[in-house]
């Protein structure tokens, strides 16, 4: 999730449009050949991003690499094992917990938001009595995206606003109230629009249903069982744990101009829509385990992979916190993109979980993770 207007959406768009399958599929590179992936990372760095890291795993083993620098002041190179803010990749973790609770009978995807959060989704045409939990998870709720609010963006994403407010603590209910100041995007279930408010609400539902912070539920249900040692839900902590490079932003919609170090910030602005921190190794372990059926029962995994088919760009469709993407060579991958101040990330795996990739840039003004994914799975040819 990003307070920069459209950054997450841009990450998703880049990861979809560029991956639409052409009439003639490109040849798939043999497993273990990552030369095109490294070249794609190098090209992104040459194009102006400070640094990139990636990790891939298939039946030939594990490959990890870095390009560029982690600190533009010292010239220290990026390290393949760097931790980074994963932004909206958080949404897959949140959706996973909701689906586990569905499997346990604690809640149902057909429950309304109002059953769990009475009266919270009200105002300017919003009505939580008409919106289901499923519609939150697949972005068909019509609820306004709070990060599209101009005042919010000005306060937390412009240069002056960010530098003054980077350590502010915001509650999830405050974030929802920002959205309620606007009219809905559409009647629930009639269209599709990416809204970070949906996942703020999903996090609150987890907390109401379990009596625990949503981050604790992610920890004991996903992070600890899978041994994800670099993954955490930081809450209000501004720190990015080592090993990690610095994170940089233009604090502008422009890709030129001064570059600012935005490594330290209070991620409560994102909450369950995008506050998590991880590394590439943990992300590919998570998505591979998810698609292999190690985290969710078969029924709930099928629900997660049921895509809307509404309003998604060619080559991609959205399930429940999971994006399906068709690559140029005919390969289909599942995963999620994420953007937050100073960080653009993507993590995907094949349907059987056997070939996975996670990539991160430590500059948020270029979101072309699609070129790296295309290179890994299709050899860079389109």
Secondary structure, DSSP 8 states (H G I E B T S, - for coil): --SSTTHHHHHHHHHHHTT---SS------TT--HHHHHHHHHHHHTT-SEEEEEEEETTEEEEEEEEBS-TTT--B--TT-EEE-GGGHHHHHHHHHHHHHHTTS--TTSBHHHHSTTTSEETTEEGGG-BHHHHHTT-S----GGG-HHHHHHHTSHHHHHHHTT----HHHHHHHHHTS--SSSTTS-----HHHHHHHHHHHHHHHSS-HHHHHIIIIIHHHT-TT-B--TT-----SS----EE-SSSSSSS--EE-----GGGTGGGT--EEEHHHHHHHHHHHHTTSSS-HHHHHHHT----SS--TTEEE-SS-EEEE-TTS-EEEEEEEEETTEEEEEEEETTS-SEEEEEESBTT---HHHHHHHHHHTT--
